[in-house]
Amino acid sequence: MKKVVIAGGTGFIGSYLTKRFIETGYQVLIVSREPRYVSWNPVDLIESLENAELVINLAGKSINCPHSEENKKAILDSRIDATNRIGNALLACKNPPGLWINGSASGIYKPSPDHGMTEDETDLGDDFLADVVRQWEKAFFEFDLPDTRKVALRTSVVLGRNGGALLPLLWLSRFGLGGKLATGSQMFSWIHVEDYFRILEYLIENKALVGILNCTSPEPLNNKEFMCAIRKTIHMPVGIPAPEFAISLGAKIIGTEPELILNSSFVIPKCLMDSGFKFIFPDIHTALADLLM
C-alpha cells in the first residue's frame, strides 16, 4: 500500500487530507505530539518516512491568535523546528519519499488591492507574517535532498465544512451580521479544501513541478463580494456591515489579530494554471454551493 506521512495532520486541513488519501487507497501516518500518533522523536520519524511516497508538513502554531511577542516566537519557531526535524529525518532515510510538500503561506506577498501576485513576484511583504514565511521557506530549501523533490505551497485561506475561516463568517451571516468587513475592498484569496487535496495528488503525478507554488483559487474576490456570496448561498437578505473599529475590538475579544481580516490578499496560482491543473471549484459561488447547501 502506498504511504503518505502528514506532519501536523490533526487539524482541519490534515483531517480532511487523511480521509481523502485513505479513500484513494493510501496508508496515512500522522506525526503529532498527541500520544496515539507517530512522535517527533527522530527514530520514529525516520521509520515513518521510509518508503513513503509523500510527506506533507502542516505543523506549526496557528496564526489565529494575538500576535504578542511570545506568540510570534512560537509561530516562527514551531515552523522552523518542524521543517528542520523532517529535513534531518529525510537525510537519514535509506528510501526517502519522492516528494516533500512543505506548508507555506500567501502572507509572504504584500497586501495588494489591485495587483494579482504570482510566483514571479519579487516585491514581497515586510510585516511579521511575511517574515515568518520567508524564514520558513529558507529553512525548507536549505536541505539538499537529491532523491526528494521539494514544493513549498503558498496557501491562501482554505474553505471547508468542518472548520477553518468559513464557519465564523457563516454564523455571522446567519444572524444578519454578514455585511462587508471594514471597507470591504480588501481582496480575499481562498481555496476549496477538495481542490487543495487534488493539488497534492497532481503534484505527486507531475514531477516537473518543483519549488514555490501558489495554492489558491484562480478567482479571488473582495471582501464585500465574498460576504455577499455567503448571504446569497444561505438566502439571507440582510447583512449589517462591521466598521474597522468594531473588527479591532472583536478581534481582541475572541483572541486574534484584526490584520488577518483587514489585510488584502490578491494571489494567483500561475504555475498550477500554466501546468494545466483544472480546479473543480474555481469561483466562490460553486465552492459555497458545495460547502453550504
Backbone as CSV, one residue per row, in Angstrom:
resi,resn,N_x,N_y,N_z,CA_x,CA_y,CA_z,C_x,C_y,C_z
1,MET,0.840,-1.193,0.000,0.000,0.000,0.000,0.875,1.243,0.000
2,LYS,0.533,2.213,-0.849,1.264,3.477,-0.893,1.073,4.228,0.424
3,LYS,2.120,4.950,0.824,2.106,5.590,2.150,2.306,7.089,2.029
4,VAL,1.498,7.830,2.801,1.622,9.274,2.932,1.843,9.589,4.402
5,VAL,2.775,10.490,4.679,3.023,10.944,6.041,2.602,12.412,6.131
6,ILE,1.737,12.719,7.101,1.262,14.088,7.293,1.718,14.571,8.657
7,ALA,2.644,15.520,8.664,3.132,16.106,9.914,2.215,17.258,10.306
8,GLY,1.754,17.235,11.564,0.782,18.229,11.990,-0.572,17.977,11.352
9,GLY,-0.939,16.703,11.255,-2.135,16.339,10.493,-3.405,16.174,11.295
10,THR,-3.466,16.729,12.509,-4.661,16.534,13.340,-5.661,17.674,13.225
11,GLY,-5.328,18.731,12.515,-6.207,19.890,12.415,-7.230,19.766,11.297
12,PHE,-7.861,20.896,10.994,-8.930,20.967,9.998,-8.475,20.457,8.627
13,ILE,-7.355,20.961,8.120,-6.886,20.549,6.798,-6.348,19.123,6.843
14,GLY,-5.518,18.819,7.843,-4.927,17.494,7.937,-5.958,16.393,8.063
15,SER,-7.022,16.643,8.805,-8.076,15.626,8.971,-8.763,15.345,7.644
16,TYR,-9.006,16.396,6.864,-9.630,16.199,5.556,-8.703,15.435,4.624
17,LEU,-7.431,15.808,4.611,-6.475,15.117,3.745,-6.354,13.649,4.124
18,THR,-6.333,13.364,5.422,-6.250,11.974,5.876,-7.408,11.164,5.335
19,LYS,-8.623,11.690,5.478,-9.814,10.993,4.990,-9.732,10.743,3.489
20,ARG,-9.341,11.763,2.722,-9.331,11.635,1.275,-8.216,10.700,0.785
21,PHE,-7.048,10.765,1.414,-5.981,9.854,0.991,-6.352,8.404,1.294
22,ILE,-6.977,8.159,2.433,-7.421,6.793,2.762,-8.447,6.322,1.739
23,GLU,-9.377,7.212,1.356,-10.399,6.860,0.367,-9.790,6.509,-0.983
24,THR,-8.626,7.076,-1.290,-7.987,6.798,-2.580,-6.930,5.697,-2.487
25,GLY,-6.887,4.979,-1.356,-6.068,3.780,-1.268,-4.712,3.928,-0.612
26,TYR,-4.478,5.030,0.086,-3.199,5.239,0.759,-3.260,4.805,2.224
27,GLN,-2.131,4.391,2.721,-1.921,4.320,4.163,-1.463,5.701,4.603
28,VAL,-2.059,6.231,5.677,-1.705,7.564,6.152,-1.148,7.471,7.562
29,LEU,0.035,8.041,7.747,0.633,8.161,9.076,0.660,9.634,9.452
30,ILE,0.214,9.943,10.669,0.188,11.316,11.158,1.273,11.496,12.204
31,VAL,2.061,12.544,12.037,3.094,12.890,13.017,2.538,14.002,13.903
32,SER,2.533,13.754,15.207,1.928,14.712,16.125,2.494,14.508,17.518
33,ARG,2.313,15.515,18.372,2.690,15.364,19.772,1.652,14.574,20.559
34,GLU,0.495,14.330,19.959,-0.517,13.513,20.626,-0.046,12.060,20.670
35,PRO,-0.221,11.381,21.810,0.385,10.057,22.024,-0.036,8.976,21.027
36,ARG,-1.227,9.086,20.449,-1.697,7.984,19.598,-1.126,8.029,18.181
37,TYR,-0.337,9.059,17.877,0.234,9.192,16.534,1.745,8.982,16.557
38,VAL,2.352,9.020,15.373,3.810,8.941,15.273,4.414,10.141,15.996
39,SER,5.425,9.914,16.814,6.028,11.006,17.578,7.067,11.738,16.729
40,TRP,7.514,12.897,17.235,8.557,13.667,16.575,9.952,13.161,16.922
41,ASN,10.019,12.105,17.709,11.311,11.501,18.009,12.009,11.119,16.697
42,PRO,13.291,11.450,16.528,13.965,11.199,15.242,13.848,9.765,14.753
43,VAL,13.960,8.785,15.651,13.888,7.380,15.236,12.503,7.066,14.686
44,ASP,11.453,7.508,15.397,10.082,7.254,14.934,9.804,7.980,13.621
45,LEU,10.299,9.203,13.518,10.061,9.987,12.313,10.736,9.359,11.100
46,ILE,11.976,8.928,11.252,12.689,8.272,10.149,11.960,7.012,9.716
47,GLU,11.532,6.202,10.695,10.828,4.955,10.374,9.549,5.231,9.600
48,SER,8.810,6.274,9.985,7.556,6.588,9.288,7.803,7.057,7.861
49,LEU,8.924,7.739,7.637,9.211,8.295,6.316,9.794,7.286,5.337
50,GLU,10.396,6.218,5.848,10.984,5.209,4.969,9.928,4.642,4.022
51,ASN,10.240,4.690,2.731,9.393,4.095,1.682,8.050,4.799,1.493
52,ALA,7.892,5.988,2.080,6.673,6.754,1.828,6.738,7.381,0.445
53,GLU,5.580,7.637,-0.136,5.528,8.309,-1.430,5.585,9.822,-1.256
54,LEU,5.042,10.295,-0.144,4.884,11.729,0.056,4.913,12.050,1.539
55,VAL,5.577,13.149,1.899,5.451,13.720,3.239,4.948,15.150,3.089
56,ILE,3.922,15.476,3.870,3.325,16.810,3.863,3.533,17.415,5.247
57,ASN,4.095,18.592,5.301,4.322,19.248,6.587,3.346,20.399,6.773
58,LEU,2.401,20.212,7.707,1.431,21.252,8.052,1.654,21.764,9.470
59,ALA,2.738,21.348,10.105,2.934,21.617,11.531,3.306,23.072,11.783
60,GLY,2.799,23.599,12.885,3.125,24.962,13.295,1.992,25.577,14.080
61,LYS,2.321,26.422,15.031,1.307,27.102,15.828,0.425,27.959,14.935
62,SER,-0.874,27.934,15.176,-1.818,28.716,14.383,-1.524,30.211,14.501
63,ILE,-1.666,30.926,13.386,-1.510,32.373,13.405,-2.767,33.054,13.931
64,ASN,-3.833,32.277,14.135,-5.105,32.827,14.624,-5.049,32.984,16.139
65,CYS,-4.262,33.962,16.574,-4.052,34.236,17.986,-3.542,35.675,18.104
66,PRO,-3.551,36.243,19.311,-2.940,37.574,19.456,-1.451,37.492,19.144
67,HIS,-0.947,38.434,18.367,0.452,38.377,17.965,1.334,39.097,18.988
68,SER,1.308,38.561,20.217,2.217,39.017,21.258,3.624,38.540,20.906
69,GLU,4.616,39.069,21.598,5.987,38.645,21.326,6.153,37.149,21.594
70,GLU,5.500,36.653,22.638,5.580,35.221,22.949,4.967,34.382,21.843
71,ASN,3.790,34.793,21.372,3.125,34.037,20.310,3.870,34.156,18.985
72,LYS,4.431,35.323,18.702,5.218,35.480,17.471,6.386,34.499,17.450
73,LYS,7.064,34.392,18.578,8.203,33.470,18.671,7.743,32.034,18.450
74,ALA,6.603,31.673,19.052,6.097,30.298,18.916,5.660,30.018,17.482
75,ILE,5.049,30.998,16.822,4.614,30.827,15.435,5.811,30.535,14.529
76,LEU,6.866,31.315,14.684,8.060,31.118,13.848,8.816,29.856,14.245
77,ASP,9.113,29.712,15.536,9.944,28.590,15.979,9.302,27.246,15.666
78,SER,7.981,27.145,15.818,7.309,25.860,15.575,7.433,25.443,14.118
79,ARG,7.388,26.396,13.205,7.508,26.078,11.778,8.935,25.697,11.399
80,ILE,9.886,26.455,11.904,11.284,26.152,11.596,11.684,24.808,12.204
81,ASP,11.258,24.569,13.436,11.619,23.325,14.126,11.063,22.107,13.396
82,ALA,9.772,22.148,13.018,9.167,21.010,12.322,9.843,20.769,10.979
83,THR,10.131,21.843,10.256,10.798,21.712,8.956,12.180,21.095,9.110
84,ASN,12.935,21.556,10.097,14.283,21.008,10.321,14.226,19.545,10.756
85,ARG,13.262,19.195,11.580,13.151,17.798,12.019,12.858,16.876,10.839
86,ILE,11.954,17.308,9.966,11.628,16.480,8.802,12.822,16.413,7.851
87,GLY,13.453,17.545,7.591,14.605,17.557,6.694,15.730,16.662,7.181
88,ASN,16.045,16.712,8.470,17.105,15.867,9.023,16.722,14.392,8.990
89,ALA,15.429,14.102,9.210,14.980,12.708,9.136,15.094,12.189,7.704
90,LEU,14.759,13.025,6.722,14.880,12.609,5.323,16.331,12.334,4.949
91,LEU,17.241,13.123,5.475,18.664,12.888,5.219,19.120,11.530,5.739
92,ALA,18.454,11.047,6.781,18.832,9.776,7.400,18.103,8.576,6.799
93,CYS,17.130,8.822,5.925,16.355,7.719,5.335,17.173,6.969,4.277
94,LYS,16.987,5.657,4.226,17.577,4.855,3.157,16.737,4.963,1.888
95,ASN,15.403,5.002,2.044,14.482,5.129,0.912,13.490,6.253,1.216
96,PRO,13.926,7.515,1.041,13.074,8.645,1.417,11.910,8.838,0.454
97,PRO,10.898,9.579,0.867,9.791,9.897,-0.042,10.293,10.634,-1.273
98,GLY,9.600,10.413,-2.368,9.985,11.107,-3.594,9.560,12.558,-3.616
99,LEU,8.658,12.936,-2.708,8.124,14.299,-2.709,7.911,14.783,-1.284
100,TRP,8.428,15.962,-1.005,8.189,16.645,0.274,7.469,17.946,-0.036
101,ILE,6.217,18.052,0.432,5.439,19.279,0.293,5.424,19.969,1.651
102,ASN,5.974,21.153,1.692,6.027,21.890,2.951,4.994,23.011,2.935
103,GLY,4.320,23.169,4.059,3.401,24.277,4.178,4.120,25.606,3.985
104,SER,3.451,26.552,3.392,3.913,27.924,3.292,2.640,28.762,3.238
105,ALA,2.755,30.047,2.985,1.551,30.875,3.052,1.617,32.031,2.072
106,SER,0.436,32.404,1.578,0.342,33.546,0.668,0.595,34.856,1.396
107,GLY,0.718,34.807,2.733,1.011,36.003,3.514,2.378,36.593,3.241
108,ILE,3.210,35.912,2.461,4.524,36.464,2.115,4.396,37.645,1.152
109,TYR,3.267,37.729,0.432,3.097,38.797,-0.544,2.619,40.083,0.121
110,LYS,2.976,41.206,-0.478,2.487,42.485,0.012,0.969,42.553,-0.134
111,PRO,0.274,43.137,0.863,-1.156,43.364,0.677,-1.396,44.208,-0.569
112,SER,-2.263,43.722,-1.445,-2.479,44.416,-2.714,-3.965,44.442,-3.039
113,PRO,-4.546,45.607,-3.278,-5.964,45.676,-3.636,-6.228,45.504,-5.130
114,ASP,-5.198,45.669,-5.971,-5.462,45.708,-7.413,-4.428,44.998,-8.277
115,HIS,-3.520,44.254,-7.659,-2.472,43.589,-8.433,-2.354,42.139,-7.979
116,GLY,-2.665,41.201,-8.871,-2.585,39.787,-8.537,-1.150,39.317,-8.420
117,MET,-0.819,38.700,-7.281,0.542,38.243,-7.021,0.736,36.820,-7.527
118,THR,1.716,36.614,-8.392,2.058,35.271,-8.866,3.391,34.850,-8.243
119,GLU,3.807,33.647,-8.568,5.072,33.138,-8.047,6.278,33.950,-8.538
120,ASP,6.090,34.737,-9.582,7.174,35.556,-10.125,7.372,36.857,-9.349
121,GLU,6.466,37.153,-8.422,6.512,38.428,-7.705,7.779,38.540,-6.862
122,THR,8.452,39.677,-6.984,9.658,39.922,-6.182,9.436,40.987,-5.111
123,ASP,8.357,41.742,-5.211,8.049,42.788,-4.228,7.213,42.167,-3.106
124,LEU,7.898,41.558,-2.150,7.226,40.796,-1.101,6.932,41.666,0.119
125,GLY,6.137,41.140,1.021,5.746,41.884,2.202,6.893,42.067,3.181
126,ASP,6.689,42.994,4.115,7.724,43.257,5.121,7.160,43.222,6.542
127,ASP,5.965,42.658,6.709,5.388,42.572,8.048,5.787,41.257,8.715
128,PHE,5.250,41.000,9.897,5.632,39.818,10.665,5.343,38.522,9.914
129,LEU,4.132,38.378,9.370,3.763,37.116,8.725,4.600,36.879,7.468
130,ALA,4.891,37.931,6.722,5.748,37.775,5.537,7.137,37.305,5.951
131,ASP,7.638,37.834,7.050,8.962,37.431,7.521,8.962,35.974,7.984
132,VAL,7.872,35.538,8.617,7.760,34.133,9.025,7.856,33.220,7.808
133,VAL,7.098,33.538,6.762,7.117,32.709,5.554,8.495,32.715,4.917
134,ARG,9.116,33.870,4.889,10.448,33.983,4.286,11.449,33.061,5.003
135,GLN,11.442,33.085,6.342,12.367,32.241,7.100,11.982,30.764,7.008
136,TRP,10.701,30.485,6.959,10.182,29.118,6.851,10.650,28.490,5.539
137,GLU,10.478,29.217,4.436,10.902,28.698,3.141,12.420,28.567,3.059
138,LYS,13.132,29.498,3.662,14.597,29.422,3.656,15.061,28.131,4.325
139,ALA,14.477,27.804,5.487,14.840,26.565,6.186,14.525,25.349,5.320
140,PHE,13.394,25.389,4.631,12.961,24.268,3.789,13.919,24.044,2.622
141,PHE,14.247,25.105,1.902,15.053,24.956,0.687,16.542,24.777,0.969
142,GLU,16.959,24.970,2.207,18.369,24.741,2.544,18.740,23.261,2.550
143,PHE,17.765,22.373,2.653,18.070,20.941,2.669,18.364,20.447,1.261
144,ASP,19.491,19.790,1.117,19.903,19.213,-0.167,19.518,17.739,-0.158
145,LEU,18.437,17.421,-0.881,17.876,16.065,-0.875,17.742,15.595,-2.322
146,PRO,18.756,14.972,-2.857,18.748,14.619,-4.283,17.663,13.634,-4.685
147,ASP,17.171,12.841,-3.738,16.153,11.843,-4.068,14.742,12.305,-3.728
148,THR,14.603,13.534,-3.245,13.296,14.031,-2.813,13.019,15.383,-3.461
149,ARG,11.965,15.430,-4.263,11.524,16.693,-4.862,10.831,17.539,-3.789
150,LYS,11.058,18.854,-3.827,10.511,19.723,-2.784,9.604,20.801,-3.388
151,VAL,8.436,20.970,-2.752,7.483,22.003,-3.171,7.004,22.751,-1.932
152,ALA,7.111,24.078,-1.948,6.553,24.927,-0.899,5.223,25.477,-1.407
153,LEU,4.129,25.116,-0.712,2.792,25.548,-1.136,2.408,26.822,-0.403
154,ARG,2.423,27.929,-1.132,1.974,29.199,-0.550,0.448,29.236,-0.586
155,THR,-0.131,28.790,0.512,-1.573,28.540,0.572,-2.324,29.749,1.115
156,SER,-3.466,30.028,0.503,-4.349,31.087,0.990,-5.324,30.487,1.998
157,VAL,-6.386,31.191,2.325,-7.407,30.681,3.250,-8.071,29.452,2.637
158,VAL,-8.134,28.372,3.409,-8.752,27.130,2.947,-10.185,27.061,3.466
159,LEU,-11.130,26.864,2.557,-12.544,26.799,2.924,-13.011,25.356,2.960
160,GLY,-13.692,24.977,4.051,-14.224,23.625,4.194,-15.437,23.633,5.098
161,ARG,-16.052,22.468,5.239,-17.281,22.371,6.029,-17.045,22.361,7.537
162,ASN,-15.975,21.749,7.973,-15.852,21.409,9.389,-14.792,22.200,10.139
163,GLY,-14.509,23.400,9.673,-13.522,24.203,10.369,-12.988,25.301,9.482
164,GLY,-11.927,25.933,9.932,-11.305,26.982,9.150,-12.038,28.305,9.260
165,ALA,-11.748,29.199,8.320,-12.232,30.578,8.387,-13.698,30.731,8.021
166,LEU,-14.280,29.743,7.332,-15.650,29.904,6.841,-16.686,29.870,7.962
167,LEU,-16.495,29.033,8.965,-17.530,28.827,9.986,-17.916,30.102,10.730
168,PRO,-16.961,30.887,11.273,-17.397,32.097,11.976,-18.102,33.093,11.076
169,LEU,-17.660,33.212,9.815,-18.314,34.135,8.892,-19.714,33.640,8.530
170,LEU,-19.874,32.329,8.462,-21.193,31.753,8.194,-22.160,32.050,9.336
171,TRP,-21.689,31.900,10.583,-22.557,32.169,11.724,-22.934,33.645,11.797
172,LEU,-21.987,34.529,11.527,-22.310,35.958,11.485,-23.397,36.228,10.450
173,SER,-23.269,35.606,9.292,-24.229,35.828,8.209,-25.609,35.302,8.577
174,ARG,-25.661,34.177,9.252,-26.954,33.607,9.640,-27.702,34.478,10.643
175,PHE,-26.959,35.288,11.405,-27.582,36.190,12.367,-27.728,37.605,11.820
176,GLY,-27.585,37.758,10.502,-27.784,39.057,9.881,-26.622,40.014,10.018
177,LEU,-25.445,39.506,10.451,-24.285,40.363,10.670,-23.217,40.164,9.593
178,GLY,-23.601,39.562,8.488,-22.619,39.207,7.456,-22.470,40.236,6.363
179,GLY,-22.377,41.497,6.747,-22.090,42.532,5.760,-20.599,42.648,5.508
180,LYS,-20.224,43.635,4.745,-18.799,43.822,4.455,-18.036,44.114,5.745
181,LEU,-16.777,43.714,5.779,-15.914,43.959,6.924,-14.997,45.128,6.589
182,ALA,-15.046,46.170,7.407,-14.328,47.419,7.142,-14.797,48.000,5.803
183,THR,-13.889,48.364,4.915,-14.308,48.954,3.640,-14.899,47.921,2.694
184,GLY,-14.540,46.649,2.916,-14.997,45.590,2.021,-14.200,45.494,0.736
185,SER,-13.241,46.407,0.549,-12.477,46.419,-0.708,-11.238,45.532,-0.654
186,GLN,-10.877,45.069,0.559,-9.689,44.224,0.674,-9.917,42.899,-0.044
187,MET,-8.925,42.487,-0.823,-9.054,41.269,-1.613,-8.934,40.034,-0.728
188,PHE,-9.614,38.978,-1.163,-9.678,37.740,-0.390,-9.329,36.572,-1.306
189,SER,-8.189,35.949,-1.043,-7.781,34.751,-1.781,-8.144,33.527,-0.956
190,TRP,-8.591,32.482,-1.609,-9.154,31.328,-0.918,-8.975,30.092,-1.797
191,ILE,-9.194,28.922,-1.210,-9.231,27.680,-1.981,-10.149,26.683,-1.273
192,HIS,-10.915,25.943,-2.033,-11.767,24.873,-1.504,-10.862,23.723,-1.059
193,VAL,-11.172,23.130,0.078,-10.302,22.094,0.637,-10.165,20.884,-0.291
194,GLU,-11.179,20.610,-1.101,-11.068,19.486,-2.038,-10.084,19.796,-3.153
195,ASP,-10.063,21.028,-3.629,-9.054,21.406,-4.623,-7.661,21.373,-4.012
196,TYR,-7.536,21.718,-2.735,-6.240,21.597,-2.051,-5.765,20.145,-2.104
197,PHE,-6.648,19.213,-1.793,-6.293,17.791,-1.856,-5.920,17.391,-3.276
198,ARG,-6.686,17.835,-4.258,-6.426,17.472,-5.649,-5.083,18.040,-6.139
199,ILE,-4.692,19.193,-5.612,-3.378,19.748,-5.951,-2.271,18.829,-5.440
200,LEU,-2.437,18.276,-4.248,-1.445,17.331,-3.734,-1.342,16.111,-4.641
201,GLU,-2.482,15.564,-5.029,-2.473,14.429,-5.964,-1.770,14.812,-7.276
202,TYR,-2.056,16.004,-7.757,-1.478,16.487,-9.016,0.036,16.608,-8.906
203,LEU,0.508,17.063,-7.755,1.951,17.219,-7.558,2.661,15.870,-7.495
204,ILE,1.994,14.855,-6.960,2.582,13.515,-6.951,2.833,13.040,-8.379
205,GLU,1.882,13.281,-9.252,1.961,12.770,-10.615,2.821,13.639,-11.539
206,ASN,2.848,14.939,-11.290,3.545,15.853,-12.197,4.904,16.216,-11.623
207,LYS,5.882,15.426,-11.971,7.209,15.520,-11.350,8.023,16.719,-11.833
208,ALA,7.531,17.431,-12.838,8.244,18.626,-13.284,7.988,19.820,-12.370
209,LEU,6.941,19.726,-11.554,6.604,20.841,-10.671,7.471,20.786,-9.421
210,VAL,8.178,21.870,-9.167,9.123,21.910,-8.059,9.283,23.358,-7.615
211,GLY,9.659,23.578,-6.368,9.898,24.933,-5.884,8.662,25.549,-5.258
212,ILE,8.411,26.811,-5.556,7.324,27.565,-4.933,6.086,27.544,-5.820
213,LEU,4.936,27.182,-5.226,3.658,27.200,-5.936,2.617,27.910,-5.088
214,ASN,1.837,28.784,-5.713,0.687,29.385,-5.050,-0.460,28.390,-5.045
215,CYS,-1.022,28.161,-3.877,-2.119,27.210,-3.704,-3.365,28.000,-3.327
216,THR,-4.075,28.441,-4.341,-5.243,29.298,-4.149,-6.117,29.207,-5.383
217,SER,-7.370,29.579,-5.265,-8.254,29.516,-6.422,-7.849,30.580,-7.442
218,PRO,-8.218,30.395,-8.706,-7.836,31.373,-9.734,-8.725,32.614,-9.745
219,GLU,-9.755,32.651,-8.867,-10.685,33.778,-8.893,-10.861,34.380,-7.501
220,PRO,-9.852,35.125,-7.011,-10.042,35.852,-5.757,-11.095,36.943,-5.942
221,LEU,-11.624,37.438,-4.856,-12.636,38.486,-4.905,-12.471,39.372,-3.687
222,ASN,-13.178,40.503,-3.659,-13.017,41.348,-2.486,-13.951,40.911,-1.362
223,ASN,-13.719,41.440,-0.185,-14.468,41.010,0.998,-15.969,41.271,0.851
224,LYS,-16.331,42.414,0.285,-17.750,42.723,0.106,-18.424,41.672,-0.765
225,GLU,-17.765,41.282,-1.860,-18.316,40.265,-2.755,-18.381,38.903,-2.070
226,PHE,-17.367,38.601,-1.257,-17.340,37.310,-0.573,-18.480,37.205,0.443
227,MET,-18.671,38.246,1.253,-19.752,38.212,2.238,-21.110,38.159,1.550
228,CYS,-21.240,38.860,0.443,-22.486,38.819,-0.331,-22.752,37.414,-0.862
229,ALA,-21.697,36.727,-1.299,-21.847,35.363,-1.820,-22.312,34.410,-0.722
230,ILE,-21.799,34.575,0.491,-22.265,33.739,1.610,-23.747,33.981,1.856
231,ARG,-24.148,35.261,1.947,-25.556,35.580,2.217,-26.461,35.030,1.121
232,LYS,-26.021,35.155,-0.120,-26.826,34.656,-1.234,-26.992,33.142,-1.161
233,THR,-25.926,32.449,-0.798,-25.969,30.984,-0.746,-26.916,30.489,0.343
234,ILE,-26.953,31.185,1.485,-27.811,30.744,2.599,-29.144,31.487,2.620
235,HIS,-29.409,32.290,1.573,-30.674,33.024,1.430,-30.924,33.976,2.599
236,MET,-29.906,34.728,2.949,-30.029,35.744,3.986,-29.992,37.118,3.323
237,PRO,-31.107,37.848,3.306,-31.154,39.123,2.578,-30.450,40.277,3.280
238,VAL,-30.218,40.136,4.608,-29.668,41.246,5.382,-28.235,40.933,5.804
239,GLY,-27.380,41.941,5.723,-26.010,41.785,6.192,-25.488,43.105,6.733
240,ILE,-25.500,43.267,8.044,-25.035,44.515,8.649,-23.514,44.577,8.559
241,PRO,-22.965,45.645,8.012,-21.504,45.748,7.898,-20.841,45.997,9.237
242,ALA,-19.554,45.679,9.307,-18.770,45.890,10.527,-17.662,46.892,10.237
243,PRO,-17.679,48.078,10.878,-16.604,49.047,10.650,-15.283,48.569,11.242
244,GLU,-14.203,49.212,10.852,-12.874,48.748,11.249,-12.687,48.734,12.757
245,PHE,-13.220,49.745,13.464,-13.034,49.770,14.912,-13.728,48.586,15.577
246,ALA,-14.875,48.165,15.017,-15.593,47.021,15.579,-14.814,45.722,15.345
247,ILE,-14.161,45.629,14.197,-13.344,44.445,13.912,-12.159,44.381,14.873
248,SER,-11.519,45.521,15.103,-10.379,45.560,16.026,-10.806,45.170,17.437
249,LEU,-11.961,45.671,17.868,-12.479,45.328,19.197,-12.851,43.852,19.258
250,GLY,-13.562,43.368,18.231,-13.971,41.961,18.207,-12.795,41.014,18.184
251,ALA,-11.727,41.405,17.464,-10.533,40.560,17.405,-9.919,40.399,18.783
252,LYS,-9.902,41.486,19.570,-9.365,41.392,20.929,-10.226,40.480,21.794
253,ILE,-11.532,40.558,21.614,-12.451,39.758,22.427,-12.275,38.261,22.144
254,ILE,-12.124,37.905,20.863,-12.022,36.484,20.520,-10.577,35.996,20.476
255,GLY,-9.622,36.893,20.692,-8.226,36.488,20.790,-7.544,36.226,19.471
256,THR,-7.674,37.185,18.540,-6.982,37.044,17.266,-6.449,38.405,16.834
257,GLU,-5.925,38.479,15.609,-5.359,39.712,15.094,-6.278,40.314,14.035
258,PRO,-6.638,41.602,14.147,-7.520,42.207,13.137,-6.917,42.218,11.738
259,GLU,-5.570,42.244,11.640,-4.927,42.265,10.323,-5.256,41.022,9.506
260,LEU,-5.582,39.921,10.171,-5.939,38.710,9.436,-7.214,38.906,8.624
261,ILE,-8.033,39.861,9.047,-9.272,40.178,8.338,-9.095,41.393,7.436
262,LEU,-8.310,42.361,7.906,-8.247,43.654,7.232,-7.250,43.695,6.075
263,ASN,-6.194,42.863,6.116,-5.195,42.889,5.049,-5.764,42.356,3.740
264,SER,-5.285,42.901,2.649,-5.725,42.473,1.325,-4.813,41.367,0.807
265,SER,-5.423,40.294,0.299,-4.663,39.165,-0.250,-5.164,38.877,-1.662
266,PHE,-4.334,39.162,-2.642,-4.708,39.036,-4.055,-3.644,38.162,-4.725
267,VAL,-3.883,36.844,-4.713,-2.870,35.873,-5.134,-3.423,35.013,-6.267
268,ILE,-2.592,34.758,-7.260,-2.982,33.997,-8.455,-2.102,32.748,-8.567
269,PRO,-2.692,31.549,-8.808,-1.910,30.308,-8.920,-1.361,30.097,-10.330
270,LYS,-0.475,30.968,-10.754,0.004,30.969,-12.144,0.659,29.642,-12.530
271,CYS,1.543,29.108,-11.671,2.264,27.883,-12.031,1.308,26.710,-12.224
272,LEU,0.330,26.585,-11.340,-0.630,25.496,-11.477,-1.449,25.649,-12.755
273,MET,-1.914,26.841,-13.032,-2.716,27.053,-14.235,-1.881,26.823,-15.497
274,ASP,-0.647,27.327,-15.492,0.207,27.139,-16.670,0.518,25.664,-16.922
275,SER,0.545,24.855,-15.853,0.866,23.436,-15.999,-0.336,22.605,-16.422
276,GLY,-1.527,23.218,-16.395,-2.715,22.511,-16.852,-3.638,22.019,-15.755
277,PHE,-3.388,22.382,-14.495,-4.280,21.943,-13.421,-5.664,22.565,-13.592
278,LYS,-6.704,21.747,-13.391,-8.084,22.204,-13.516,-8.759,22.199,-12.142
279,PHE,-9.225,23.351,-11.721,-9.936,23.471,-10.452,-11.375,22.990,-10.603
280,ILE,-11.852,22.216,-9.622,-13.272,21.845,-9.584,-14.100,23.021,-9.099
281,PHE,-13.524,23.804,-8.173,-14.226,24.940,-7.583,-13.417,26.219,-7.831
282,PRO,-13.437,26.724,-9.069,-12.620,27.894,-9.386,-13.202,29.204,-8.868
283,ASP,-14.532,29.270,-8.688,-15.159,30.522,-8.254,-15.900,30.305,-6.946
284,ILE,-16.147,31.390,-6.240,-16.690,31.312,-4.885,-18.115,30.769,-4.862
285,HIS,-18.868,30.995,-5.914,-20.271,30.550,-5.914,-20.366,29.023,-5.989
286,THR,-19.570,28.384,-6.849,-19.594,26.919,-6.903,-19.020,26.335,-5.623
287,ALA,-18.027,26.990,-5.029,-17.441,26.489,-3.779,-18.451,26.546,-2.641
288,LEU,-19.107,27.694,-2.469,-20.065,27.820,-1.371,-21.299,26.956,-1.582
289,ALA,-21.701,26.782,-2.830,-22.824,25.886,-3.095,-22.520,24.480,-2.630
290,ASP,-21.272,24.048,-2.798,-20.870,22.710,-2.343,-20.748,22.654,-0.831
291,LEU,-20.239,23.695,-0.211,-19.932,23.655,1.219,-21.114,23.986,2.118
292,LEU,-22.055,24.780,1.617,-23.116,25.289,2.494,-24.506,24.770,2.163
293,MET,-24.647,24.027,1.076,-26.005,23.581,0.690,-26.147,22.072,0.827
